[in-house]
Amino acid sequence: MQAYILINCNTGSESNVISELKELPEIVEINGIWGKYDIFIKIKTSDPNGVEQIIKRLRIHPDVTDTFTMHVLYGQGGSIDQEG
């Protein structure tokens, strides 16, 4: 399973949230971003419930105010750099 998640968090907490999320092995990429959302994460997991578990963890985080999840459709596109 692979998904991209956009996160909004309390103003000023972005760095702390990123530091905490870096510890999760399912998160293979994490970046602070500008715009409607504050943080972008890319998740990869072999567990069919892995994405759901990460989303549940994000939703109870005291500094996370909103999330938007995009599940990857396999067989359509792929990584341009061929890393997956």
Summary of the structure (lengths in Angstrom):
residues: 84
radius of gyration: 12.8
end to end distance: 11.7
largest distance: 38.6
contacts: 197
relative contact order: 0.30
helix: 23%
strand: 33%
